[in-house]
Amino acid sequence: MPYLGGEETVRELKRALSNPNVQSEPLRYRNTVLRVVRAMSQGVNVSGLFSEMVKACATVDVVQKKLVYMFLCSYASLNPELSLLVINTLRKDCQDPNPMVRSLALRNMSNLRLPSLVEYVEQPLTAGLRDRAACVRRVAVLGWAKLYNLQPGSDIDAAVVNELYSLLRDPDPVVMVNCLRALDEILKEEGGVVINKPITHHLLNRMKECDVWGQCEVLRVLQRYRPQSDDELFDILSLLDASLVSSNPPVMAATLSLFLSLCADLPAVSQAALERVSAPLLAACGSGSREMRFTALCHIQLLMRSVPGLMGPHFKRFFCGYAEPAYIKQRKMQIMVELVNDENVSMLLDELKGYCTDVNTDTAQAAITAIGRIGCSYSDRCLEILTGLLGLKQDHITSAVVQTMRDLVWVCPQCSDTVCSALEGCEETLQDSQGRQALLWLLGVYGEGVSSAPYTLEVFIDGVKSEVSSGVKMELLTAIVRLFLTRPAETQDMLGRLLHYCIEEETDMCVRDLALLYYHLLKCGIEETRNVLQGRRSDPSLGVLIGRPADPINQWACSFNTLEPLKKGATETQTASRGSPEHEASKPKTVVDLSETLGCSHVHADPPDQHSDSTAELPATPLTLSLSPTISPEEFERMWLQCHSLPSEQDAEESKDFLQTEKEIRCSAMLQRSPQILQAAMQLVNIQTLAFTPPCTLPWRVFFYTHTAGTPASSLILGELLYAGEADHQPAAKKDDEEAERKVDEDGQVEVKVTLKQQPKDEKAVGAFLSVLGTVLHTLSTE
Amino acid sequence: MIRQFFILSSKGDPLLFKDFRGEAGDDVVNVFYRRVTALPGDQPPVVMALRDLHFLHVRQAGLYWVATTTADASPFTVIEFLNRLAALVKDYCGGLSEKSVQMNFALIYELLDEVLDYGYIQTTSSDMLRNFLQSEAVSSRPFSLFDLSNVGLFGADTQQSKVAPSSAAARPIQAGREQGGRSEIFVDVVERMSVVVGSNGVLMKADVEGEIRVKCFMPSCSEIRIGLNEELSIGKSQLRGYGAAVRVDRCSFHQGVRLDEFDSHRILRLCPSQGEQTVMQYQLTDDLPTAPPFRLFPTVERDGTGRLILFLKLRCDLPPKSSAVNVCASVPVPKGAVSLSQELSSPDQSAELQLQNRAVAWQIPRLAGGTQLSALFKLDVPGLSSASMLEVGPVGLSFELPKFTATGLQIRFLRLSPVQPAPSQRWVRYVTHSDSYSIRI
């Protein structure tokens, strides 16, 4: 904040501070110092008063001391020489009989943050570790951490580390917790404080003495410990059970985190823990602090990825309060959508209907989208509500409804008749480009069902000169060409006009190129155009995938109780812009896209068709797969064998450029019986399958390839799925490490070996690709 | 770990800033404020990230309490801590407002110094902190004539002083030391209702979140005993007493509460620390012991001239002795409503068309139990269509029910031990707020 008369104030304060009359009266002196600190916190530069303040620090008045120290710590880095003067006073204070003064001096000494003063600080800190008063020891312990961070790269003094380890047995719980924190910082490079069995049990036994903050810290540190036996593990778990249902949300969350990391290999135990924790989490959802509510809601979404039915009986708790902020309402709606079942659907829809007319447009649009998602399973009721909303004739509502309908039709083609009859007259209310694009898409694809479609398009074409959004223009082009294929007589004239305008006058290159493309396509003949443009109108498989399988807990356990779940929604609410559904299928897919479509990595499956254009906003690595350039089977074979032989040559230079990885993925045994399904699924995510062994032969193989783009450079991935069957007699032609091992689980799952070869090498992309592949196989096997 | 902490006024003025680890860029506060103002609306997301800066904030008393932290920090811990810090500041300064923060900045810096060291939370217990804090709180309470109304003729106590004024508990906890403030203890039972009533008048959902708060201004109080209704039962299965049981679904207690007499006699024993603390929290879901406090009978129609006629009858079903205060019914109306004319049944009520909320707000200062009010609103809405009726959405009621608890939970007694030598005052207060009370039309 700019502070008027700053210099004048500083001069006046300087005079007051050096006035002997002021100095002799403690109260006046203190008030002057107070004014200095006030000016400082208001943003006035008072660094000029440093020497006067150093003098003011030699006082018996503790309040004044605190104020002066605060000032000195803020400005010490600007005046390293003068700061040396303070050290004397501080060291004297470290000998003071009053423990409060000692801790104050020690804390501020370590807060000066001047590397040149380190040598003066070490001795008082060492003494501080053995002080009688706990409050001094607390400060001294953390002081060492500050000291080490001040001189990064300096040698670690083993004596100090030992002393800190031994202080873990200090009678004061805060000292103990501070030791954990300090050791963690000092030993950062070695992986933090070492947690062995005796320390673990010591910490667990003393947890009751700590306050909630200390407990959270201990629980966090204990995540590093791996119990040696199951007995020990269950001892620890039963000790922690009480804090798992603690009414204090931080303790509850930290305990669950620890549970999940301890029981990573015991899904049943983790599952039970999640169920136990649901009651305190629900209580936190009703907390008085709305920020706490929000945090709890985000974590409930995380839990529901693995236990979809967790909150089923409590669906009413997620009804929105009318005064709640929009960010809470949106989360609650996302949760409500997940909880829909035959019994509560009418109640939930009633509730959501109420939010559709919310004053806040974001909330209203989120509610409409939520209804659309319920529509995938209960289309009739939802369409009735959506059609009713169109009657309101409000632009933001109409836009959201039309977009939702487009998404719905893509998943449930049987809704198209209702949607077509609802579309009439919408174009007058639509204002924003997203909504108009959705309308145009619907008119293009289902134009034969909407009697007024050509007239609506004509209005758009007449206004194309004043249209600013290139997205709308491109959608308009596609729509009119599509409509021309079904209703040529009515649209021929306007198609010609639009193409002429776009090719001759349009300045936007994308629009012009698209128009040229359609022009040449039409020249090639109607049948060719039809082949290109009238691809799929819907993708019912997406709808089936909505009822998606529960994720394994390990997939999200590491992000539990971090800021991650709170942030995710923030990016999602920003991705208001959406493209047409089929752009998804035809354009290069992205990983983010895919995982959303398959509903596997995101908490709340958004409408199934989201959006290649939203990826720019998402922080994930933008891995894009594509099928072009195509590779013929012969080429594939050549490259596969070439890559195959490389490692044996031990050519260091070459192998840098090339990567071979293997991984086992489990999927159901039925896979090998239906290669068509697998091929279709892979194609959906732009992986081309080249060759299959006939079904039910062993070893069963699939060869496939894809290109990754977007990451530093594009690269080619060749891959093989290998299922060697029960009797494992691999021909010796394969390398030993490629020998597949498979196990049949009780549930009929088998392990399929994936061999990937990539050129040039890009490990990140391979990792991302593997997760895509895993998702595909997993989805197929659970279907 | 908290790297920096600052308090920002709603207008964006930095009131306090502290950097715990010396890692701050200069303009962390400005970065945050720019992000907040760049967003539409008044509801910035709780977490905002910019490169490696992660801002977490809570809103309390209109101020932003912001901490920056690392990506792997526990949001539960940071948010709980920020709330706790705000509560501490409120305890020590006697109130929470931009002004009180500004006047007591030295005290708050002192507090921060003790609460956080190098970004790690040390302690937030006011008993521990009391020994370390030296500054005096500056009370920001404005002079008010109402303070004088408690003093009778020639300084004699009037009848009124038997009831604690609502502001009585808003004072700094440390003032007692020198100024000889009265030694007092307040036990508040505060409940929040969230209710949804369907358009046919059927109760769709009713939740109550309640808590018992103790606010203590006693220099030497070793133990208090709080007796709750003896017939209080917890959980669905358990029933105590005959018939008129008071029931909650779930309850949890503060760490320091001893529960040895709770199972037999429903007595909580604790040694309160100075300042405010929540002793017990409880929830009740879907099964209120009494009828919901308000019912609404709406009639919505269009008259021939295209005006929207809203006729509302609001009935208060509280027991006759109780009454609701500060009732405000907010009725969403169609977009484009331009003017409102109203007929209200008494002059102290008021109604107003709030254009930015698209709602009619009907204010009723006091509504006694067992009575009924009616109001007639006529709205001019150009281009009113039948579909617009959809927009006359759920009515939201906000209210305050003093001396009333929705669950029926009562404090039987409040005993201090050892018996206080100095005259001490004990106050028990009940209040029920509306968290969200919506009635569909």
HADDOCK unambig.tbl for C-alpha pairs under 7 A between the chains (distance, minus, plus):
assign (segid A and resid 1 and name CA) (segid B and resid 13 and name CA) 6.99 0.50 0.50
assign (segid A and resid 41 and name CA) (segid B and resid 16 and name CA) 6.41 0.50 0.50
assign (segid A and resid 63 and name CA) (segid B and resid 134 and name CA) 6.00 0.50 0.50
assign (segid A and resid 63 and name CA) (segid B and resid 135 and name CA) 6.29 0.50 0.50
assign (segid A and resid 174 and name CA) (segid B and resid 122 and name CA) 6.77 0.50 0.50
assign (segid A and resid 213 and name CA) (segid B and resid 121 and name CA) 6.62 0.50 0.50
assign (segid A and resid 247 and name CA) (segid B and resid 252 and name CA) 5.85 0.50 0.50
assign (segid A and resid 249 and name CA) (segid B and resid 76 and name CA) 6.24 0.50 0.50
assign (segid A and resid 250 and name CA) (segid B and resid 76 and name CA) 4.84 0.50 0.50
assign (segid A and resid 250 and name CA) (segid B and resid 77 and name CA) 4.83 0.50 0.50
assign (segid A and resid 286 and name CA) (segid B and resid 209 and name CA) 6.94 0.50 0.50
assign (segid A and resid 291 and name CA) (segid B and resid 46 and name CA) 6.49 0.50 0.50
assign (segid A and resid 291 and name CA) (segid B and resid 58 and name CA) 6.15 0.50 0.50
assign (segid A and resid 291 and name CA) (segid B and resid 79 and name CA) 6.99 0.50 0.50
assign (segid A and resid 292 and name CA) (segid B and resid 76 and name CA) 6.95 0.50 0.50
assign (segid A and resid 292 and name CA) (segid B and resid 79 and name CA) 6.50 0.50 0.50
assign (segid A and resid 295 and name CA) (segid B and resid 75 and name CA) 6.92 0.50 0.50
assign (segid A and resid 295 and name CA) (segid B and resid 76 and name CA) 6.78 0.50 0.50
assign (segid A and resid 316 and name CA) (segid B and resid 205 and name CA) 6.68 0.50 0.50
assign (segid A and resid 321 and name CA) (segid B and resid 436 and name CA) 4.81 0.50 0.50
assign (segid A and resid 322 and name CA) (segid B and resid 396 and name CA) 6.61 0.50 0.50
assign (segid A and resid 322 and name CA) (segid B and resid 436 and name CA) 5.98 0.50 0.50
assign (segid A and resid 323 and name CA) (segid B and resid 436 and name CA) 6.84 0.50 0.50
assign (segid A and resid 325 and name CA) (segid B and resid 43 and name CA) 6.42 0.50 0.50
assign (segid A and resid 327 and name CA) (segid B and resid 45 and name CA) 6.77 0.50 0.50
assign (segid A and resid 354 and name CA) (segid B and resid 393 and name CA) 6.27 0.50 0.50
assign (segid A and resid 354 and name CA) (segid B and resid 394 and name CA) 6.78 0.50 0.50
assign (segid A and resid 357 and name CA) (segid B and resid 391 and name CA) 5.87 0.50 0.50
assign (segid A and resid 359 and name CA) (segid B and resid 357 and name CA) 6.21 0.50 0.50
assign (segid A and resid 359 and name CA) (segid B and resid 358 and name CA) 6.74 0.50 0.50
assign (segid A and resid 391 and name CA) (segid B and resid 387 and name CA) 5.30 0.50 0.50
assign (segid A and resid 392 and name CA) (segid B and resid 387 and name CA) 5.38 0.50 0.50
assign (segid A and resid 392 and name CA) (segid B and resid 388 and name CA) 5.60 0.50 0.50
assign (segid A and resid 561 and name CA) (segid B and resid 74 and name CA) 4.98 0.50 0.50
assign (segid A and resid 561 and name CA) (segid B and resid 75 and name CA) 6.43 0.50 0.50
assign (segid A and resid 562 and name CA) (segid B and resid 71 and name CA) 6.62 0.50 0.50
assign (segid A and resid 562 and name CA) (segid B and resid 72 and name CA) 4.78 0.50 0.50
assign (segid A and resid 562 and name CA) (segid B and resid 73 and name CA) 5.38 0.50 0.50
assign (segid A and resid 562 and name CA) (segid B and resid 74 and name CA) 4.82 0.50 0.50
assign (segid A and resid 562 and name CA) (segid B and resid 75 and name CA) 6.05 0.50 0.50
assign (segid A and resid 563 and name CA) (segid B and resid 71 and name CA) 5.74 0.50 0.50
assign (segid A and resid 563 and name CA) (segid B and resid 72 and name CA) 6.27 0.50 0.50
assign (segid A and resid 563 and name CA) (segid B and resid 73 and name CA) 6.58 0.50 0.50
assign (segid A and resid 563 and name CA) (segid B and resid 74 and name CA) 6.72 0.50 0.50
assign (segid A and resid 563 and name CA) (segid B and resid 75 and name CA) 5.89 0.50 0.50
assign (segid A and resid 566 and name CA) (segid B and resid 47 and name CA) 6.65 0.50 0.50
assign (segid A and resid 567 and name CA) (segid B and resid 47 and name CA) 6.33 0.50 0.50
